[in-house]
Amino acid sequence: MARYIGSVCRLCRRENMNLFLKGDRCFSDKCAIERRPYPPGQHGQGRQKTSEYARQLREKQKVKRIYGVLEKQFRLYFARAERLHGVTGENLLSLLERRLDNVVHRLGFASTRAEARQFVRHGHIRVNGRKTDIPSFQVKPGDEIQIREKTRKLERLADSIAAVERVGVPSWLELEPSDFKGVIQAFPARSDITSAIEEQLIVELYSK
């Protein structure tokens, strides 16, 4: 299965914002976007194009990188969002938020989505009591997400849960840290997604 294996700090610099792709490092003075706040490459410090198309493209690339999906999969999400009732841009973000790897990250079982994806792929996650190793699995209200018993002893897992307990989880999720379990309370609303995303630019890009 295709996935990006390059430097994730390079992605943050290209989008000129912190995408929080490396967990705790993103909050330290080692963060690449703080040390080198300009795009990577030979012409990174030169004048950047600011056309409308460039804004739309960058917004699409940013959302792809935040959620860790590649172009073909992202297009499929957009096509599905168009078929659903409601606002296409909000439908798109809802579908991405409901990915199992994103939910594992939001619940604090992993410090980054990449780590959450690895947890899922390696069979550490149970959905309604059954092993689910598909990162793109779409959760729905009422689903219970739980860490398998053998994995609960990991020190890294305890640290991640402690960190997310301090800042809280989105209102559409409920975390039960003592049971290493989370429950999907509702579909995510647009107000639950706090990342700086202008989804309308993506809709405009794909509508050309």
Phi and psi in degrees as a GROMACS rama.xvg file:
@    title "Ramachandran Plot"
@    xaxis  label "Phi"
@    yaxis  label "Psi"
@TYPE xy
-69.6255  141.899  ALA-2
-157.853  157.566  ARG-3
-78.1079  130.178  TYR-4
-123.46  11.404  ILE-5
-84.6127  -168.502  GLY-6
-71.6648  124.188  SER-7
-78.5307  -25.5578  VAL-8
-63.7544  -31.7107  CYS-9
-61.8604  -36.1351  ARG-10
-66.343  -42.5513  LEU-11
-60.8356  -44.1587  CYS-12
-65.2109  -36.3794  ARG-13
-65.857  -35.1359  ARG-14
-89.565  -1.91277  GLU-15
58.3448  35.9341  ASN-16
-161.635  157.295  MET-17
-78.3224  116.451  ASN-18
-93.4972  -0.933041  LEU-19
54.9295  54.0946  PHE-20
-95.6544  -5.8322  LEU-21
-125.42  25.2935  LYS-22
63.6913  -129.03  GLY-23
-60.7292  -31.4107  ASP-24
-58.8569  -32.1002  ARG-25
-66.9707  -18.5418  CYS-26
-100.664  3.80931  PHE-27
-106.387  175.373  SER-28
-76.2594  -0.370968  ASP-29
-86.4485  -5.24656  LYS-30
-58.8197  128.435  CYS-31
-63.201  -35.7081  ALA-32
-69.3107  -24.3656  ILE-33
-80.0038  -36.499  GLU-34
-81.2726  -35.8517  ARG-35
-135.022  78.9182  ARG-36
-79.1308  55.6165  PRO-37
-151.879  156.332  TYR-38
-59.5948  151.281  PRO-39
-74.8009  166.637  PRO-40
101.528  172.629  GLY-41
-59.7594  -35.3895  GLN-42
-106.231  18.9792  HIS-43
-60.451  -33.0253  GLY-44
-95.3955  7.30056  GLN-45
-85.1242  -174.192  GLY-46
-71.192  131.641  ARG-47
-98.5207  141.796  GLN-48
-69.2399  141.072  LYS-49
-126.491  31.5899  THR-50
-68.1295  164.922  SER-51
-63.1143  -40.6731  GLU-52
-62.1633  -40.5849  TYR-53
-61.6079  -40.8342  ALA-54
-63.1676  -43.4581  ARG-55
-65.0484  -43.9043  GLN-56
-63.9132  -44.1305  LEU-57
-64.1794  -36.4089  ARG-58
-65.0662  -42.2801  GLU-59
-63.0002  -46.0165  LYS-60
-62.3454  -38.8523  GLN-61
-61.7651  -46.972  LYS-62
-66.6899  -39.7968  VAL-63
-57.6897  -42.4423  LYS-64
-74.8103  -34.1653  ARG-65
-61.0248  -45.1366  ILE-66
-93.4955  -4.26614  TYR-67
71.0636  37.8014  GLY-68
-116.217  153.875  VAL-69
-96.5816  177.298  LEU-70
-59.4769  -49.3611  GLU-71
-60.9145  -44.3664  LYS-72
-66.3551  -38.1908  GLN-73
-63.8906  -40.1384  PHE-74
-63.0699  -37.3047  ARG-75
-66.1574  -39.2218  LEU-76
-62.0501  -42.5764  TYR-77
-65.0819  -42.4194  PHE-78
-61.4307  -39.802  ALA-79
-67.7555  -40.3939  ARG-80
-61.7373  -36.371  ALA-81
-64.2698  -32.5035  GLU-82
-79.7383  -17.8718  ARG-83
-81.4306  155.55  LEU-84
-71.273  148.346  HIS-85
107.766  -164.598  GLY-86
-82.9486  125.278  VAL-87
-57.1185  -45.8767  THR-88
-61.5429  -42.5928  GLY-89
-69.3665  -36.7388  GLU-90
-61.4102  -40.7611  ASN-91
-61.0425  -47.9821  LEU-92
-65.7035  -35.4526  LEU-93
-63.5634  -43.0729  SER-94
-62.6826  -40.8721  LEU-95
-68.3278  -39.4469  LEU-96
-65.1682  -31.1891  GLU-97
-84.8952  3.31682  ARG-98
-62.2904  142.313  ARG-99
-61.9577  -40.8431  LEU-100
-64.3631  -35.5839  ASP-101
-67.3611  -40.8178  ASN-102
-65.1259  -40.9852  VAL-103
-59.6784  -40.2749  VAL-104
-67.8111  -45.2238  HIS-105
-62.1467  -32.6789  ARG-106
-78.4431  -9.80566  LEU-107
89.4692  11.6517  GLY-108
-77.1122  -12.5372  PHE-109
-148.331  145.581  ALA-110
-78.566  -21.4158  SER-111
-136.845  163.736  THR-112
-68.6242  -31.4196  ARG-113
-64.3462  -41.7935  ALA-114
-66.7555  -39.4414  GLU-115
-62.8149  -40.7511  ALA-116
-60.9994  -41.6776  ARG-117
-65.2096  -40.8919  GLN-118
-56.9056  -45.654  PHE-119
-66.3596  -48.4378  VAL-120
-61.8895  -30.6915  ARG-121
-89.1321  7.0374  HIS-122
79.6518  23.3514  GLY-123
-85.6707  -8.01856  HIS-124
-110.459  138.872  ILE-125
-116.135  133.114  ARG-126
-114.371  115.694  VAL-127
54.4141  38.2808  ASN-128
85.4961  -3.00045  GLY-129
-114.669  139.834  ARG-130
-63.691  130.564  LYS-131
-131.279  116.008  THR-132
-115.22  29.7888  ASP-133
-111.421  107.695  ILE-134
-57.2646  -31.2523  PRO-135
-86.2786  2.98021  SER-136
-53.0956  131.469  PHE-137
-91.8551  117.697  GLN-138
-82.2014  163.817  VAL-139
-142.497  162.688  LYS-140
-53.9962  135.633  PRO-141
99.1028  -18.2157  GLY-142
-68.0271  143.944  ASP-143
-111.87  125.555  GLU-144
-107.912  123.37  ILE-145
-137.746  147.584  GLN-146
-82.0968  136.49  ILE-147
-64.0752  153.106  ARG-148
-59.9898  -41.0642  GLU-149
-65.5861  -24.9991  LYS-150
-84.1326  -17.7729  THR-151
-66.3327  -14.3458  ARG-152
-84.1623  -7.11636  LYS-153
-64.0909  129.949  LEU-154
-65.4544  -36.6946  GLU-155
-62.0504  -36.9405  ARG-156
-64.9165  -43.9099  LEU-157
-62.8918  -40.1071  ALA-158
-64.1345  -41.4791  ASP-159
-65.1823  -41.8695  SER-160
-66.4297  -40.4392  ILE-161
-62.4704  -38.5501  ALA-162
-66.5933  -42.7396  ALA-163
-73.8962  -27.9995  VAL-164
-63.8071  -31.2152  GLU-165
-69.7484  -35.6273  ARG-166
-100.407  -16.8794  VAL-167
90.3426  164.197  GLY-168
-110.373  160.361  VAL-169
-57.142  153.459  PRO-170
-65.6097  -19.543  SER-171
-84.3833  -1.64442  TRP-172
-120.484  153.391  LEU-173
-128.827  126.211  GLU-174
-102.985  131.831  LEU-175
-117.446  84.3835  GLU-176
-61.362  -32.8875  PRO-177
-65.0756  -28.725  SER-178
-102.14  4.32341  ASP-179
51.2667  47.6463  PHE-180
-135.912  147.357  LYS-181
-130.423  149.721  GLY-182
-123.756  136.08  VAL-183
-82.3436  112.529  ILE-184
-86.1768  -32.1775  GLN-185
-163.682  174.035  ALA-186
-72.6394  143.465  PHE-187
-66.2436  133.351  PRO-188
-90.6583  162.504  ALA-189
-60.4506  -34.6107  ARG-190
-68.4219  -16.8418  SER-191
-80.2517  -14.1841  ASP-192
-98.8692  104.55  ILE-193
-92.454  -5.99566  THR-194
-63.9802  148.738  SER-195
-76.2195  85.3633  ALA-196
-124.096  132.113  ILE-197
-109.342  83.9009  GLU-198
-63.7419  -23.8425  GLU-199
-63.0757  -30.9344  GLN-200
-64.76  -34.2478  LEU-201
-69.4052  -41.8318  ILE-202
-60.6346  -43.695  VAL-203
-63.8102  -38.669  GLU-204
-62.3448  -47.7082  LEU-205
-77.3218  -10.3865  TYR-206
-90.2532  -2.82464  SER-207
